[in-house]
Amino acid sequence: MGTLLVAHGTRSEHGVAMIGDLAAAMTDRLREAVRVAFVDVLGPAPSEVLARHPDEPTVVIPAFLSSGYHVRHDLPREIAESGHRSVTITEALGPSPELARAMLGRLLESGWRRGDAVVMAAAGTRDVHAQGQLRRTAAALSALVGARVSIAFAAPSRQSEGYRAVPEVVARLRSDGAPSVAVASYLLAEGLFQQRLRDSGADVVAEPLGLHPSVVRLACLRRSHAGLAMPAVRTAAETLT
């Protein structure tokens, strides 16, 4: 049985290295090799990696923080194009309480204190299903920090359904009287979007989730529970029709 960790892809060397490090951490914990593929920006694509191992049953883990377009459309298409007939797709990493705990850990590391206003900063999505998952995650983080968490996007669009850019939300919280504003990064790795968070004007900006123990644990749980996931290529192919 093989395992394939599929991420979005980034031009950031740090971001690419982080996905490789996550796969390595999973390999150590699971005691099996975890391969890596990307659906955008760079390769190898999932279809390429799967085509190299056509006879090996493979568990595909989407390393995404919500199930947006890439997870629900691009990934099933890649699997169908590979021709591989023994693939199991797990749920994406998010949403999960583990990720809320990881964000809290990063906030604490950054110097956040209870009473500081918190903005949960995601990359951005036009997918209403993924936006609903972001709201669930923000609610989980709100429960942990003891106050309502605002959602903002590093890269909002006209189709973002009212979600604003991180600097706008930070400024709004200040105008509403928040003495200190912290940004919880809902990003996996370093890159352009994380830099935008640092430039947002917030008092505290947490690091990306990265290899936080909760993230590694969650990725391994997705692999361990693969037998309960949707069975695979037939479903992936049907998604395209």
Number of C-alpha atoms within 10 A of each C-alpha: 11 15 23 23 23 24 24 18 18 17 11 13 11 13 18 20 13 17 24 17 14 21 23 18 19 23 16 12 12 15 9 13 15 21 18 24 25 23 20 14 11 13 13 15 22 26 21 15 18 27 15 11 13 15 12 16 16 21 25 29 25 27 25 20 23 25 23 19 15 18 24 14 14 17 23 24 20 19 28 22 15 20 14 21 17 18 26 25 27 23 23 22 22 23 22 18 17 21 23 28 20 23 27 21 19 21 23 14 11 16 13 24 15 11 13 17 24 31 26 26 29 26 20 21 22 16 16 14 13 20 21 14 18 24 16 17 25 23 18 20 24 19 13 16 20 10 15 16 22 21 25 25 25 24 18 19 15 9 11 17 13 10 21 20 23 29 19 15 23 26 15 12 19 15 10 9 9 15 12 17 23 22 31 32 27 29 21 23 23 20 17 15 20 23 12 17 26 18 12 20 17 22 16 21 26 25 23 21 24 21 17 18 15 20 24 19 16 19 24 20 15 21 24 13 11 19 13 13 14 15 16 21 21 16 15 23 16 11 13 12 5
